[in-house]
Amino acid sequence: MNSPLRISERIRGLAARAEQDLAEQFSRIDAIAQANSQRVLAAFQTHRVAESYFAGTTGYGYDDLGRDKLDEIYAELFGTEDALVRLQFVNGTHAITCALFGALRAGDVLVSAVGAPYDTLLGVVGAVDKGHGSLKDYGVEYRQVELVNNAPDKEGLALAVRDPRAKAVLIQRSKGYATRASLSVDEIGALCAIVRENNPNAAILVDNCYGEFVEEREPTHVGADLVVGSLIKNPGGGLAPTGAYIAGRRDLVEGAAMRLTCPGIGRECGSTLGNNRLLYQGLFLAPHTVAQAVKTAVFAARLMELMGYETEPKSDAVRRDIIQMIHLGTAEAVKRFCKGIQSGAPVDSFVTPEPWDMPGYDSQVIMAAGAFIQGASIELSADAPMREPYTVYLQGGLTYESGKTGVMLAAEELLRG
């Protein structure tokens, strides 16, 4: 049966060639998914997950056994003392903010280890004025170690954390809208070792968004004190309707919980409203779903390379997160690519994305995302700040087959331009 989607023979041919070139990459990705799926299954069985945990609670959310057991499972998967998995986190930035406020006090210094953090965190630390309530407003000083040759400055980090007032170090695993490479777990481990050597008392917090289950280990397996991530990205498996997680040292998790709610309440409240099953099932599917997204990213890289575009990472690179950068060069090309991705979505495929003043960003942003869960980056999406060098950031794909199709439609849209 012929597909009703308008994809030319040229793009179909390039796609077939791309898949042939990627056989070794796909095999590597499948092996990681197998290992992580076994880890998740073992954790579910160790903690004796039962159907009764899916019921959920209302009101205050006291005695939510499913919620509390899921905390234990996340702690095991991340190799940590404790974890906090809550629907009440509105996004990853909110969870990171709670973690930072829980770890820092007035007079302390926060050090960002790899340059500026993601745009939405700039107002949180007080680097830009986004309204009252930043760390700066509460007396926390912010410093960042700039990149050198687009890579972490290890000597600069060592110098920055020697200040005894440096009580927390933030490491962002993914690149955000920067042009640096995302960090591998091993690279994060090396940065953790530098912090430990120069300031053993500093808490190391990792923004783990987009990175969960891409490798067989997580940052807390190599020295990080805390990891934070959004449930509508990797660990939610495409099913979590909202929320985020924090996993790590017990005192740091508890501090974040007190910030999420209030002192004296902490983690004891927070109803799940019947969503526990989605959080469990999403986590169970997450290693496979992440592999689908990584395959989609690798395919996009190879197809765009065959069309003459620069990509980062390259299609043959070992992956560190689900994000794929494609350097398109012009605002018009970015708009066309995003239009093509949107046309391949299962939801709102008829919509044409346009740049807009998105809250938390310093330039207009265009986003293509026809998703079942609003803003879910584990579903196929593409976004870009409308500024030079006009690079689009692709991520997600609940299934490789649908992700591949969306990328082919984006390539087709570029051809029409």
N, C-alpha and C positions, 0 to 999 in steps of 0.2 A: 504494500500500500504506500502510495506517495505521501510524504509529509506535507501538510498545508503551510508549513513555515517556509518563508522565502530565503533559501540559502543556495547560492550559486554553485555550480560544479567546481569553480575555481577554489572556493572556500572549502568545499567538501574534500577536494583533493589534498589541499594543504593540511586539513585536519587529519586525514588518514596518514599522511606522511609524519605529522607530529606524533601521533600515537605509536607509530613504528619506532620512532626515535626514542620514545620514553619507556620502553619495555623494562629496562633495568631500574629506572626510577620508580615505576609503579610497583615493581616487585619489592623494593626496599620499603616503600610506604605500607604495603600490605603486611609485611613482616612486623613492623612497629605496631600496626593496628591489632594484629594477632596477640602480641605480647601484652599490650595494654588492656585488651578485652579480657584476657585471662586474669590480669590483676584485679579488674573491676568485679568480675564474677567471683573470684576468691574472696574479696572483701564482702560482697553481699552474703555469701554463704557463711563466712566467719561470724558475721554479726546477725545471722539468722533472721534475715529480712522476711517478714510475714505480711500477708494481705491486710491484716488489721492496721498496719502502719500507714495505709493509704487513706484512711478515713478523714484525717484532718480535724481542725478545731475552729471555733469561732470566738468572738469576743477577745478576752485577754490571751487566750491560747495556752492556758496552763496545762501541764501534763500531756503535751503533744508528743507521744512516744515516737511517732514516725519522724517528726522534725528533729528530735534529739538523737535518734539513731542515725539519721543522715549526717549529722555533725560528726559522729564517731567514724562513719565510713569515709568521709572526706579526710579526716585526720589520718586514718590509716593509709589512704591512697597517696597523701602528700608526705607521709612519714613524719607527722608532727604530733605535738602533745594534745592539741585541741583544734577545733574548727567551729565556725559559725556560718551556717547556710541559711539565708533569710530572704523571703520575698519582699520584706520591708525596705531593702536596699533598692533605690530607684534605678541605679545603674552602677557601672564599675567605678566611675569617678566618686560617687557617693561612698562606696565601700572603702576606697583608698583614703578618702577624706577622714572617715571614721577611724581608720587604722592610724593615720598620722596624728590626729588629735588625741587618740588614746596613748600614743607613744611619746608625745612631746609636751613640755610645759613651758611657761613663760621663762625667757632667758636662754632656752635651748637653741641649738642650731640644727637645721635640716640641710643635708647635703644631697644634691642630685648628682649621681655618679656619671651620667652619660648625657651631659648637656641639658637643655630645657626639656621638661616633661611634656606630655601630650597637652594640646592647646587648652582643654577644659580644666586642667589642673593649675594653670597659671594664675587664675583668680583665687584658687584655694590657698596657694602658698603666698599670695600677695605680690607676685611679680608684676601683675597688672591689676588695675582696680576694676573688679567685677561686682562690687557691692560689699556691705558690711559682713564681717564674720570670717575673714581669712585668718590663716595662721599668723600673719604679720600683725593683724589687729589684736591678737592675743599674746603678742610679745615673743613670737618665735621668729628667729632670723633665718632667712633662706639664702643658700649659696649653691652655685652649680659649677661643676667641673666641665669646662668646655671640651669638645672633641678635638683631637689632633689628627689631621689627615682622615677625618670622618670616622675615627675609631676612638674608643675610650682612652683617656689619658691616665695611665696607671700611676705614673709618678705624681701627677696633679692630684689624683684621688688620695694617695697616701699622705700628701702634704695637707690636704683639706680636712681629713678626718683626725689629724693629730690634735686639733683643737679640742680640749677636754669638754667644751660645751657642745660639741657635735654629738648629739644623742640619737640621731636617726639618719640613715642613708637610704635614699630611694633609688632603686635600679629599675628602669623601664625595659622590659624584655623586648617588646616589639618596637618598631621604628616610629610609629605614629605617622605624622606628616613630615618627618625628617627624611633625609636621603641616606643616612647611615644604614648599615646592615643590621638586621635584628640580631639579638644575642642568643647564642646557643647556651644550653645548660652548663656546659663546661666553661664557657667564657664568664658566665655569671658566677660560677664557683671560684674562678680566678680572682674576680673582683671582691667576692666575699672574703677570700684569704687575705687580700691587701687590707681590707677594713679591719679584720680580726687582729692582724699583726700590729696595726698602728693605733687602734682604738678598740680594745676588747669589749668595752661597755656600750658601744653604739649598736642600736638595733638595726638590722638590715631588712628592709621591706622591698619586695619585688612586685611591681605591677605585672601580673602574669597574663593579662588579657591577650587573646589570640594565640597563646602558646601551649595551653594544656593539651596533653596527649599527642603532641607533634613528635616528641621524643619519648623514650622509655623512662626517663627520670624527670623530676620537677626541681625547681630551684631550691626547695627546702631539703632535698636530698644531698645538696652540695654546699650547705652552709648558710642559706638564707634563714632568717628568723621568722619571716612571715611572707605569705603569698596572698595576693588578692586578685579576684577576677569576676567577670560578669557571667551570669547564668544564661544570658541570651547570646553568648558567644559559645566557645567550645564545650564547656562541661555540661551545658543544658541539653546538648544533643538535638537541638531544634524543637524540643517540646516544652522546656521551661518557659512559662509565660512572662516572667520578670525575675528580678532578684540578683544576688551576687553571693560570693563566698569569701571568707577569710580563714586561712589555716596557718597555724604556726605555734609559737611559744604561748603557753597558757596565759601568762600575764598580759601579753600583747593582744591576744584575742579577747580577753576579758575587758581590757581598756577600750577596745573598739566597740564591744557590746554596750558598754556604759554610754558611749557617745551616740550609738544608734538609737537607744531609748533614753535612759537617764540613770544616774547613780541610784543604786538600790533596787533597780528593776533589771537592768542588763539584759541577759539572754532569756530570762524567765517568761517574758511575754512575747507575743508575736504569733497570731493565729495564722493557720495555713489555708483555711477556707476551701478545703477539699482538693488542694493542688499537690499534695504529697506524691501521689502516683506519678504525676508528670515529672516531678523532680527526680524521683527514683528511676523511672523509665528513661528519661533523658540522659541521666548519668550512665545508665547501662548501655545506651546506644552511642554515647559520646566518642569512644575510640574509633568506632566504624565511621561515624558521621564526620569526625575530624579528618579521617583518611580520605573521605570523598571530597572534602573541601581542599585538602592539600593536592590531590590529583587534579582537581579543577584548576588550581593555581599553576601547577606545573604545565598542564596542557595550554593554558592561556599564554604562559611565557613562551613556550615553543612555537605556538601558532603566530604570535606577534613577532617573534624573531624571524620566522620564515617570511613574514610580510615586510621585514626591514626595520622594525622598531627596536629600540634599546629596552632591555628589561633588567629588573633587579628584584630578587636574585635571578641568575640565569636559569634556564630550564634544567640544566644538569646539576645544579647545586643541591647539597643536602639541606633540607628545610628546617627552619627554626620556629616558624609560626605559619599561619595560614594566609598571610598577606602577600600579594604580588603587586609590585610596582611596574607600571608600563609608562615609559616616557613618550608622550604623544606630541609635545612641542608647540601646540597651538590650542587656544581656547575652543575653537570650533571643533577640533578633533576630540577634545575631552567631551564636549556636548554630544557629539555623534556616538562616541563609544558608550557613554552612559545611556543614551537613547536606545542603543542596541541591547544592552544588558536588561533594561527595563522591559523591552519587548519580549524577552525570553522568560519573564517572571510568570508564575502561576497566578499572581494577584496583581491587579492594576497594570496589566501588560499594555493597556491602551493609553497610559499616561506618558507624557513627555517631560522628563526631568528638566528643571531650570535652576540656575544658581540662585541662592537666597542667603539672607543674613542669619545664619544659624547661630543660636545662643551658644556662647562660650568660645567662638572662633574669631580671629582677627581679620578674616577676609571672607568674602562670599564662598559658599561651599555648594557643590552640586552633588546630589545623591540619587543613585538609581537603586531602588530596593522594593521590589514587589513581594513582600514577605507575609507569611502567616502570622508572625509575631513582629509587631512594629519595632523596627530598628535592630532586628536580630542579625548580627553580622555572621553567624554561622550559616545563614541562608545567603544565596548568591546576591551580592551587592557590589556596587562600585561607587566610589566617591572621590572627590578631588577638591582641594582649595583652588579657587580661580585666580592663580598667580603663577608666575614663572617658577619652575620650568614646565608647567602644565603637565604634571604627572598624575595619572589616575591610580588609585589604590583599589585593587580588586580583592575580595575575600568571600569565602563561603561556597555553598553548594551542598544542599542536603543529600543529593545523589550526584555522582559523577556524570551520569547521563544527562541530567537536566542542566548541570553546570556547564558541561561541554556545549550543549545546545545554546545556552545564553552567550557564551564566549563567541561561538560561531556567528551568531546574529550581530554581536558587536563588531566583529571583523567585517561582516557584510556591510554594516552601516558605514564603516570607514572607507570601504571600497566605493560606495555610492557618492562619497564626498569628493 
